[in-house]
Amino acid sequence: MRVDTSGVSSNVSSNFAHRTLVNAALALAGGVAMRLAFGLEPVWWLAWIAPAPVLVAALRSGTATAGLLALLAALIATTGLFPYFSLLMPVPPAVLVTVLLALAWVLVIMLARRVMLGTGSPWSVLAYPLLWCAVDTLLAALHPDGNWSSVGYSQADFAPAVQIVSVTGMAGLVFAVSLVPSAIALAVTRGWHATGAVLGCTLALTAILFAFGYTRIPGTAPAGTEQIGLAAIDDFIGPRVPAAHAARIWSQYERHVDTLAAQGARIVVLPEKIAVVAPAEAARLSARLSALAARHRVWLAVGIGTDDAGVKRNLAWLFAPDGKLDASYAKHHMAPPEREFLPGAEYDVRSIGGTPYGLAICKDMHFAGMGRAYGQRQARAMLVPAWDFKLDGHYAARLSALRGVESGFAMVRVARDGLLTVTDAYGRVTAETRSAALPGATLLAAVPLERVDTLYAGTGDWFGWLCTGAALLMLLPRRGPLYAGKENPAG
């Protein structure tokens, strides 16, 4: 007797098509959510759930399909950064960087999927956060741009979440933000009842993190104890800028210092690399700025670039109230457009009214190691001339503020094409305004100079390296009852 199986085949095909469409929709939704959650102006709460749909789609699909869906979601997310990358570099490298960021997402998702499908243990939920911690830690240690795109920076506007970095560094925040979507994805694919313990632990850990953050932050912001003036003019004095226009810019900066000093500022900070000049012009500028500081009896921090027959340096000059050039700090970490500048290696801490202030320039504060170095030198506040790219003004200011949370100091950051920002040692913005073209923008702020000792400043990236080791061990071949060795895309 012949059995008609056409109906069964049709039903199987229909189910497969339906499942594929649902998985594609999940990947698309997750990609859009990730674009919003991890962009230059991140939606902090969305970061806690955005990757979950992509993880669900990957866990419900075969290997090839999962890889394609992860790539689709990752490209949707990272192409939101392409306009910014194209400001920093030519289009081909900008495309390459965008794709590499997407591939990092794919790598983490696919490796986490392998672990989560290869074991029956609900604790495979740790694969995704451990892998992200490993990637984040390795980038921070080895990449010339550090972990600039860290998923943890999505939380910079939510002070209770970021306090954990004072203990663990960024890796602790990355772990927490990544654990929640991983737990959601595991629960969806394996069933809520089978993963109850994991969900309970995830909820408890998240609650503990928020509770720690809320209790660590003082109920009232520490009172500002030092009046500091910030001034920025977006116009750059380059080699093709007419001399008359350059003179107007410098004259306007002098007027800003005049005004801020009259309002009570004892320290005035100007932005990064206002001009790039030859040695003779640098000497004239130094004398002019020295006289300006002495005239108003203020400490004056100024960003300047020097070009001595092709030997370029990006400097922060600090003039004392008597006009003396008290420090000439050289930037350590260069942005892609300024790789020809020689990096510095020294750390400058100067006592101003008995308070230790550190000097850094822009991208330096993208690196936790720089913050730790100044935390170990007991800096109470950082004076940071900066130059952003308009699109990243908010992101760069908040990213830099996390260095203060990690290592316990306030931050005074003055950016052209960005924001003039003062943050306290808990990452809270106490004063802020946007920069502008001539005549520019100014801000007078009372800076809280509370020194907050942190575990991270003393111990460094212990948690990140611990997670990196755990991730490597997790990826090693295993045998045992928890490791089926057979993929189960149906979850």
N, C-alpha and C positions, 0 to 999 in steps of 0.2 A: 504494500500500500504506500502510496506517495504522500508525503506530508508537505503541505503548503507553508513555507517559512517566509513568504514575501512580506506578510504583515509584521512579523517579528523584526525582520531586517529594516523595514520602513520605520518602525517605532524606535529601533536603536539609532538609526540615522537621524531621526527627528530629535531624539534626546541629545545626541552628540552635538547637533547644530545649535540646539537651545543652550546647552552648556557652554559651547564656544562663544556664543553671543553674550551670554551673561559674564563670562570671564573677560571678554574684550571690554564690555561696559565697565566692569570693575577696574580694569587697568586704566581706562580713559579717565574715570572719575578720580582714581588715586593720583594719576599724573597731574591733573588740574589742581587737586588739593595740595600736592607737594609743591607745585609751582607757587602757590600762594603762601604756603607755610615756610618755605625755605628760600624765598626771594630776597631782594635787597630791602624790602620793608615787610618783614615776615609777620604773618598772623600767628602769634605765639600759641594760642590754644589749639589751632588746627594741626600744629606739628605733632601733637600727641596722638592723633588718629590718622593723619593723611596717608602714611604708607600702608595701613592695614588692608585696604581693598586690593592693592597690588600684591601683597603677600598672599591674600586669599586666592586671587587668580592664579598665582604661581603654584600654590600648593594643590590646586584643583586641576592643573594641566600637566600634560606630559612635558618632558624636558625641553624639547625644541620649542613647543608652543609657549611654555613658561618663559623661556629666554626672550622670545619675541615680544611677549606682553610686558615683561620687565623693561626691555629696551624702549618700547613705545612709551610707557609711563615715564621713564627716566628722561627721555628726549623732550617730552612735553614739559617736564619740570625744569630741566637745565637750559632749554632754549630761551627761557625767560631772562637768563643772564647774558645772552649773546649781545644785546645792544651795549651792555656795559663792557664786556670783553673787547668789543670792536673799538671802544674808545682808548683802550690800553695798548692795542697791538693791531697789526694789519689783519685783514679778514681771514686769510688762511690759518694763521695761528689761533685766532679767536674761535674759528670753527673747530679746530683740533681740541682746544681746551674744553669747549662745550661738550664735545663727544666724549672726551676722556672722563669728565665729570659724570656723564650719563653711564659710561661703562663701569665706573666705581659703584654706582647704585646697582647695576646689573650683577656685578661680581658679588656684592654683599647679599643681595636677594637670592641669587642662585646657590651660593654656598650655604646660606641659612636654610634654604629649601631642602638641600641635600641632607643636611643633618636632621631637620624636622621630619622628613619622610623616611629617613633611614633608621629611626629609633622609635620605639613605642613609648618612651618615657615622656611625660608631659614637660619635664625640665629641659627638653630640647628647645623650649621657648627662649632659653638664654642664648641660642646661637646667633640670632639677629643682633641683639645689643652687644654681645661680645665682639662680633665681627666689626661692627661700626666703631667700637672703642679701639680695636686694633688698627683699623684704617686711619682713624683720627689721630691716634698717638704716633703712628709712623709718619704721617704727613707733617705733623707738628715738629717732629725731630729731624726729618730728612728733606722735606721739600723747601725750595727757596721762598715760596710764598706761604709756608706753614699750612695750618689747617683753616685757611680763610673761609672755606665753604662748610665748615663744621655744622652738623645739624643742631648742635648745642647752641649756636649763636642765635637760633630762632627764638630763644627764650630771653634775650637780653633786655627786653622791655618789661619782663615780669620778674620783679626783684625777688619774690619769695622762692621761685624756682632756682635762680642762679646762685643762691647762697651756698649751695653744695660745693661749688668750685673752690671755696675757701678751705675745704678739706681734701677733696679728691682731684682738683683741677678740672679741666673741661671734660675729661673722660667720664666722671661721675654723672654729669649732666647729660652727656650723650647716651650713657647707659640707660638712664631713667626715661628719657624721651623715646628711646628705641624699644624699650621693654613693653610699653603699653600697646603699641600697634602689633607687636609680635604676639602678645597674649590674646588680643582680640582675634587675630588671624587663626591662631591655634584653636581657640574656642569655636569659631565658626566652622572650621573644617573637621574638627574631631568631636564636636558636641560640647555644650556648655557643662553638662554633668560630668563628663570625663576629665574636664580641666578645671574643676572647681577649686582645687588647692592652689593651682597656678594663678588663677584669677584673684583669689583671696590674697595671696602673697604679693601680687602686683599692685593690687589696690592698697594694701597695707604699706608697701614700700613707697608708693606715691604719696600717700597721706603723711608718712614720716618725713619725706623730703619737704613737702609744703609746710608741715609743722615746724621743722627745723628752720626753714627760711623765715617764717613769720616770727618765731621767737628770737632769732638772731638779730633781726633788724630792730633798732630802737623805735619805740613808739613815736617819739618826736625826733625829727632830724637834728643832728648836732648843730648848734649855732655856728654860723660862719665867724671865723676869728681873724681873717685877713682879707682886706679889700684888694681885689685883683681886677685890673682892666684888660679886656680883650678887644682887639681891633683887627679887622680883615677887609682887604680890598681885593676883589676877584681879579682885577687886571694884572697881568704878568709883564714884567719888564724884561723882555727878550732882546736879542741882538737887532731885530728889525723894528723895534718900537721906537718911534721918533723921540728925540731927546726931550722935546717940550712935554710930551705926554709922560715920559718917565719922571720928569721934574714935578709934574702935577701930582703924580702918585706919591712920591716921597714927601712932598709938601703936605698932602692930605694926611699921611701917616703922622707927621709931626703935629698937625692940628688935633688928631685923635689922641695922641699922647698928652698934649696940652690939656685937653678937655677932661680926660680920665684922671689925670693927676690932680686937676683942680677939684674933681669930685671925691677925691680921697684915696685913689688907688696908690698903693705903695709898690706894687709890681704891675708891669704892663707886658702883655705877651702879644706878639705879632706873628703872622703865619709863616709857613715854610717857603724858602726859596723865592723871596719877593723879587729878587733879580739874580742873574748869574753874571758875574763880573770878573774882569782880569785883576791881577794883583794891585796895580796902581789905583784902579777904581775902588777896589776893596779897602785899601788904606784910607781913601778919602771918605768912603761911607762909614768906616769904623770911627774916624774922627768926628764926623757929623753926628752919629748916633751916641757916641760918648758924650758929646756936648749936650745932647738932648736929655740924656739920663741925668747928667750933673745939674742941668738947669732946673729940673723938677725934683731932684733928690729921690728918684725912683730906681728900682731894679727893672731893667729893660731886656726882654728876651726877643731876639729877632732871627728869623730864618733867612739865610743868605747862601747862594751858591758861588763858588769860586772856580775859575778856569785858568790854570797856569800852564799855558802852552799845551793844552789837551789833557792835563792832569786835573780832573774835576773832583770837587768835594762839596757835599751837602752839609752845611753847618748850622748850628744854633749858637749865636753869640749871646752871652749874658753880660750886660754892663751893670756895674755896681753904681750906687747913688753918687759916688765921687767921680764917676766917669771911667773908672778902670774897666778894661775888658777882663772880667773875672773868670769866664769860661768860654771855650770854643769847642763845642761838642760836635763830633762827626757822626752822621747817621749810620747805623749798622746795616739796616735791611732796605734794599732799594726796590721800588716798584718797577714793573717791566719797562716803562719808558725811560728809566734813568739808570740802566744797568752799567753805563759807562762811568758812573761816579764811583770813586774809591770808597769802600766801606770803612767805617771806623771800628774800633774794638774797645774803647774806653767807656767807663760809666762816670757821669758827672753828678755829684751831689754837693750842693752848696747850702750853707747855713744862712738863712735870711731871717733876721730878728730872732735867732735861736732855733728856728724851725728848719729841718733838712728838706730841701726841695731837690728833686731829680730832674734832669734834662733828657728828653728824647725827642725824636722827630717822626711824626706820622706813622709809617708802616712799622716802626720799631715796636709800637704798642699792639701790633697784631700777634706778637710772639710772647707766650707765657714766660719763657725763659728770661726775657728782658724785664718783665714785671717782677719776677722772683729776685733777680739781681738787685733791683732797687728796693724791694721789700727787705731783703737781707741787709741792705745798707741803711735801713730804718727811715727811708723817705716817707714823709707825711703827705706829700703832694707831688704830682708830676706837672711840669710845664712843657707842653707839647705843641710846638708849631706844626701845622699840617697843611697839606694841599690835596683835596679830594677831586672827584670827577663828576660833581653834581648828582649823578644818579645814585652814587653810593654814600652820600653825605650822612644820612641817618644810620646806615649799616656800619660805616667806619667808626662813627662816634660811639655807638653802643658796643661794638666789638671791643674797642679800646677800653671802655669803661669796665669791662669784665676783668681786665688786668688789675684794676684797683680792688675788686672783690677778691680775687685770688690772693693778692699779696698785701692788702690792707692799707691802701692810700687813696687820697682824693686825686682827681684828674682835672687839669685845666687844659683843654684842647681847643686850638684856634685854627680853623681850616678855611683856606680860600676854596671857593666852589663847593662849600659844604656848610658845616654848622660851627658856631662858637658855643662850646658846651662846658659846663662845670658839673662834675659828678662827685658824689661822696664815696667813702670806702665800702659802701654797700651797693654801689652801682646805680643809685638813684640820681636822676637829673635834678640839680638844684637851681640851675639857670641855663637858658639856652636861647639862641636866636640864629637866624640864617644869615650867611654872608651875602655880600652884594657887590656889584661893580661900583666904580666911582660914584659917589663919595665913600662907599663902603658901609660897614656896619660895626657897631661897638656894643659892648656889654660890660657892665660893672657888677661884680658879684662878690658877696661875702663867702669865702671858701671855707668849708668845714675842714679843720686840720687834725681831726681825731686819727690817731694811729691805732690800727686794729691788727694785732698779731694773728697770723693764720697758720694752720698746720701745713697748708700747701706751700707757703713761702719757705718753710723749713725742710720739707720732705720731698717736694717736687712731684713728678708724675708717677708715683708709686702705683696708684690705682690703674692708670692707663697701661703700664707695663705688665701689671698683674693680669689684666683683661687680655692683653696681647698674648701672653703665655697661655692663658686658658683657651683662647681661640685656636691657637696652633695645636694644642693637645686635642681639642675637640675635633679637629679636622683629620687627625691621624686615623688610619683604619682601625676598626674595633671589631671584636667578636664577643658574642654573649647574648643573653636572652633579650636585652634591650635593643639589639641591632639586628634587624631583620635582613638587611642587605638587599632588600627588594623594594623598589619604588612603588608607592601606592598613590597615584595621582588623584584618586577619588577622595583621599583623606579618610 
